[in-house]
């Protein structure tokens, strides 16, 4: 999850609360990180975190819930790399790959993004990418992305 408009920490906290209101259990949340925008036009830096959730929903339904939360928090999907008040991405669904027309899991660029791998390392360092056969630690060691990822603070969610 990430935000670079308004008050990013408040946006992330609100999104976590709204996930909980949607019958999704937020089990663990990484620290917050200040991250440099990647593959984007000049814009404010992001605040990012990664959450592990338990959901009664199949991944496409969970994605729909996340997109609804984004809309409720003012996300406008005009422009792929535009600044946004909140961005909720599904990174994985357990150990089973998902291949659909609107959803591919694990996220196809997960292993290429330090802003994902650094917080993911905090909460799931030993998770093995089912397509690449590498742990998060190994993915981070091999990641070519050199963008800045700085820890800001502890998790915004009570663990």
Secondary structure, 3 states (H helix, E strand, C coil): CEECCCCHHHHHHHHHHHHHHCCEEEEEECCEEEECCCCCCCCCCEEECCEEEEECCCHHHHHHHHHHHHHHCCCCCCCCCCCCCCECCCCCCCCCCEECCCCEECCCCHHHCHHHHHHHHHHHCCCECCCCCCEHHHHHHHCCCCCCEEEEECCCCCC
